[in-house]
């Protein structure tokens, strides 16, 4: 009778010891370095553009008037402020062409309101996408701001038509082209501020409620429907208001569109510093919490 085969007999496999450098291993889902994060955002530039463009076409699609509300809403707001502030409270005393002065304030300020509000909802409203795919979350905030920029184009065109048609009519000059760099700086500021509120609201939804009151206070500090000359006897208050970036946006736009003046270098400097500083801080602040977006707390 043959003896059974010994499972332990025969040649044994050679065991090779291999050292593993743990320093090269990366935790799944770990936050990339800041430079890699910026590069990844650039790699997703096509996603940002098409996401913004797609949401422009579906904006207000459930309303019968659709995207017309983009124009109707600021016009109605302008009429309301004109009735209350211009007729009842007479806040337009001493302001040349108060009607155009007011609608520039309403139209430009609402661009920032819409952009910041859209940014605050960017993470929460895209949780399903965040859970399903790995990509830089800042692209959602950038897409939201780009969408508002696209939506703002017909609004600005309507604004220019109203300035021409409403008495006293204004003469179109080359200075009107200055609204392009003004809006560009406003967009950069909106994006930087939006990245900050996007991170905050992703953790604390109450931030959205606080924003409502904060933006209302900001509106008054930006001289949307009255002149800063009201505070001529309070130089400290005037100085603070003059360094308000949205005040500078309105001041510069009004000068170019209705007062035929070129904004001073001081105004350009204040607005540019605010815009790029806000974008730099907002990007770093948002990147710091990259791993936390989409998690349930």
Secondary structure, 3 states (H helix, E strand, C coil): CCCCCCCCCCCCCCCCCCCCCHHHCCCCCCCCCHHHHHHHHHHCHHHHHHHHHHHHHCCCCCCCCHHHHHHHHHHHHHHHHHHHHHHHCCCCCCCCCHHHHHHHHHHHHHHHHHHHHHHHHCCHHHHHHHHHCCCCCHHHHHHHHHHHHHHHHHHHHHHHHHHHHCCCCCCCCHHHHHHHHHHHHHHHHHHHHHHHHHHHHHHCCHHHHHHHHHHHHHHHHCCCCCCHHHHCCCHHHHHHHHCCHHHHHHHHHHHHHCCCCCCCHHHHHHHHHHHHHHHHHHHHHHHHCHHHCCCCC
